[in-house]
Amino acid sequence: NWCFPLGRKMQSSKSSRLAPTPPRLLTEEEFRLQGEVETRRALAELRSSCQSPEFSAWTTVSRIQSPKRFAAFVAGASHVTPNEVSAHEEEFGLGRLYIDEELFEDDDDDDEEEEEEENIHDFSAG
């Protein structure tokens, strides 16, 4: 008899633990915005860390390719150059999405034409 209340309590706690609901997926705009916000936050944190007295500037500068660019970043300059922005836009920007869509649309049209030709050939042979 002494186990019964304990068993009932354990059973009720198990039933109250329903499967967790899956997280809501972000929209493309929310994803982009979150990426921008988190990037700015992380860059500010990196700048702050690099400006702290515990930061070993000489060790870091001796290991990087562009010490002047790093110093400019720590002072507040952008972490990317205009050329890097252009290259990124060219590779991943909206113009690239349009080009990719055009390429995939052409491939889909070719596949449909090939399927139609095969169907005609199969129909005429049968």
Wavefront OBJ file of the C-alpha trace (Angstrom):
o trace
v 0.000 0.000 0.000
v 2.801 2.426 0.661
v 4.042 2.104 -2.984
v 0.694 2.868 -4.540
v 0.628 6.648 -3.865
v 4.238 6.937 -5.003
v 3.523 4.935 -8.167
v 0.476 7.059 -8.944
v 2.526 10.215 -8.422
v 5.240 8.981 -10.804
v 2.654 7.991 -13.390
v 0.929 11.375 -13.260
v 4.240 13.193 -13.638
v 5.045 11.073 -16.717
v 1.711 11.848 -18.340
v 2.147 15.557 -17.636
v 5.426 15.464 -19.586
v 4.120 15.654 -23.099
v 6.512 15.590 -26.009
v 8.037 19.018 -26.450
v 6.649 21.013 -29.312
v 9.175 21.570 -32.074
v 10.545 25.099 -32.311
v 9.005 27.424 -34.851
v 11.156 27.781 -37.951
v 12.285 31.267 -38.879
v 11.147 32.984 -42.030
v 13.880 34.019 -44.468
v 13.558 37.634 -43.305
v 13.765 36.633 -39.605
v 16.799 34.450 -40.374
v 18.548 37.298 -42.223
v 17.731 39.781 -39.456
v 18.906 37.410 -36.716
v 22.142 36.842 -38.642
v 22.769 40.581 -38.894
v 21.984 41.219 -35.228
v 24.117 38.327 -33.988
v 27.006 39.268 -36.292
v 26.999 42.866 -35.027
v 26.838 41.615 -31.422
v 29.723 39.174 -31.944
v 31.868 41.794 -33.712
v 31.282 44.275 -30.870
v 32.220 41.567 -28.369
v 35.391 40.784 -30.363
v 36.351 44.478 -30.524
v 35.786 44.810 -26.786
v 37.870 41.740 -26.078
v 40.694 43.010 -28.310
v 40.694 46.347 -26.455
v 40.915 44.777 -22.998
v 44.188 44.985 -21.039
v 44.434 41.167 -20.942
v 44.521 40.939 -24.746
v 47.941 40.068 -26.165
v 48.040 42.448 -29.125
v 51.619 41.630 -30.172
v 50.970 37.909 -30.273
v 47.849 38.423 -32.361
v 49.410 40.945 -34.737
v 52.378 38.644 -35.327
v 50.002 35.881 -36.483
v 47.691 37.771 -38.834
v 48.207 38.718 -42.473
v 46.924 42.313 -42.303
v 47.851 43.990 -39.016
v 46.742 47.441 -40.263
v 43.334 46.093 -41.245
v 43.013 44.391 -37.848
v 43.925 47.625 -36.051
v 41.329 49.490 -38.113
v 38.704 46.868 -37.205
v 39.485 47.160 -33.493
v 39.199 50.947 -33.834
v 35.707 50.552 -35.319
v 36.163 50.044 -39.066
v 34.153 47.444 -40.961
v 35.287 43.836 -40.834
v 34.904 43.499 -44.619
v 36.247 45.590 -47.480
v 34.061 47.012 -50.273
v 35.671 44.501 -52.670
v 34.701 41.630 -50.372
v 31.134 42.927 -50.198
v 30.971 43.107 -54.010
v 32.398 39.599 -54.384
v 29.894 38.251 -51.862
v 26.974 39.975 -53.584
v 28.134 38.626 -56.925
v 28.354 35.073 -55.602
v 25.443 34.979 -53.156
v 23.325 38.084 -53.795
v 19.939 38.496 -55.428
v 21.484 38.616 -58.886
v 22.938 35.178 -58.297
v 19.580 33.831 -57.170
v 18.031 35.062 -60.410
v 20.782 33.413 -62.465
v 20.394 30.137 -60.547
v 16.623 30.197 -61.081
v 17.105 30.741 -64.796
v 19.572 27.867 -65.005
v 17.321 25.490 -63.088
v 14.256 26.519 -65.080
v 16.096 25.723 -68.313
v 17.146 22.320 -66.925
v 13.571 21.548 -65.886
v 12.262 22.520 -69.330
v 14.852 20.267 -71.024
v 13.894 17.355 -68.749
v 10.201 17.829 -69.561
v 10.932 17.880 -73.303
v 12.991 14.679 -73.016
v 10.183 12.961 -71.068
v 7.629 13.997 -73.700
v 9.845 12.622 -76.478
v 10.264 9.325 -74.577
v 6.497 9.071 -74.030
v 5.829 9.690 -77.733
v 8.440 7.096 -78.685
v 7.000 4.543 -76.218
v 3.462 5.199 -77.444
v 4.358 4.806 -81.102
v 6.373 1.621 -80.414
v 3.532 0.054 -78.404
l 1 2 3 4 5 6 7 8 9 10 11 12 13 14 15 16 17 18 19 20 21 22 23 24 25 26 27 28 29 30 31 32 33 34 35 36 37 38 39 40 41 42 43 44 45 46 47 48 49 50 51 52 53 54 55 56 57 58 59 60 61 62 63 64 65 66 67 68 69 70 71 72 73 74 75 76 77 78 79 80 81 82 83 84 85 86 87 88 89 90 91 92 93 94 95 96 97 98 99 100 101 102 103 104 105 106 107 108 109 110 111 112 113 114 115 116 117 118 119 120 121 122 123 124 125 126
